[in-house]
Every structure is written in structure tokens, then in C-alpha cells.
Amino acid sequence: MASRPSDFAANPEPVQLTLVAALAWCRNAEITDALVDLLIGLISKINAKAERRV
């Protein structure tokens, strides 16, 4: 089943809390993955720049 965060209000409170917790967990993982990818890209750029200078 798929639902939007705006549809959470139609559920009982325990289900709402579970859905919000699951959404927060997934978003946290997505944000962490994106930040790690950004950091890896930045480190690669720094290494490439350092190799060109040497």
C-alpha cells in the first residue's frame, strides 16, 4: 500500500505514528546516502586536483 504523508490523518493514531516513523527512517537514509555520495565526489575532486599539481 502506498500513501502520501497528507493521507496519514485518515488512519488511527498508532498507525499514523508508525507511518511517520517509517517515513522519517527512509528519508534519513536517503539524506545520509546523498551526503556520503557528495563527500565521495568532493574527495575525488580534491585528489584529482592534487595529482595534477604533482
C-alpha positions as a printed NumPy array, in Angstrom:
array([[  0.   ,   0.   ,   0.   ],
       [  1.251,   3.437,  -0.839],
       [  0.009,   6.665,   0.645],
       [  1.111,  10.257,   0.802],
       [  2.069,  11.93 ,   4.074],
       [ -1.046,  14.097,   3.715],
       [ -3.177,  10.92 ,   3.852],
       [ -1.805,   9.868,   7.264],
       [ -4.566,  11.719,   9.126],
       [ -7.165,   9.205,   7.907],
       [ -5.529,   6.445,   9.982],
       [ -5.752,   5.757,  13.729],
       [ -3.04 ,   7.414,  15.844],
       [ -0.837,   4.306,  16.335],
       [ -0.813,   3.733,  12.577],
       [ -0.067,   7.422,  11.968],
       [  2.912,   7.302,  14.299],
       [  4.22 ,   4.121,  12.692],
       [  3.902,   5.576,   9.199],
       [  5.575,   8.835,  10.171],
       [  8.416,   6.916,  11.848],
       [  8.881,   4.768,   8.728],
       [  8.869,   7.863,   6.516],
       [ 11.424,   9.594,   8.744],
       [ 13.648,   6.499,   8.742],
       [ 13.587,   6.263,   4.941],
       [ 14.216,   9.977,   4.443],
       [ 17.084,   9.832,   6.932],
       [ 18.667,   7.001,   4.932],
       [ 18.189,   8.877,   1.648],
       [ 19.727,  12.058,   3.02 ],
       [ 22.66 ,  10.147,   4.526],
       [ 23.292,   8.359,   1.213],
       [ 23.197,  11.637,  -0.694],
       [ 25.617,  13.282,   1.731],
       [ 28.035,  10.35 ,   1.503],
       [ 27.898,  10.491,  -2.307],
       [ 28.576,  14.234,  -2.159],
       [ 31.521,  13.709,   0.192],
       [ 32.994,  10.972,  -2.02 ],
       [ 32.689,  13.25 ,  -5.058],
       [ 34.358,  16.106,  -3.212],
       [ 37.24 ,  13.906,  -2.078],
       [ 37.686,  12.619,  -5.642],
       [ 37.887,  16.191,  -6.95 ],
       [ 40.446,  17.123,  -4.296],
       [ 42.55 ,  14.055,  -5.142],
       [ 42.394,  14.752,  -8.873],
       [ 43.43 ,  18.358,  -8.323],
       [ 46.314,  17.286,  -6.074],
       [ 47.527,  14.739,  -8.661],
       [ 47.514,  17.38 , -11.403],
       [ 49.646,  19.708,  -9.265],
       [ 52.194,  16.986,  -8.561]])
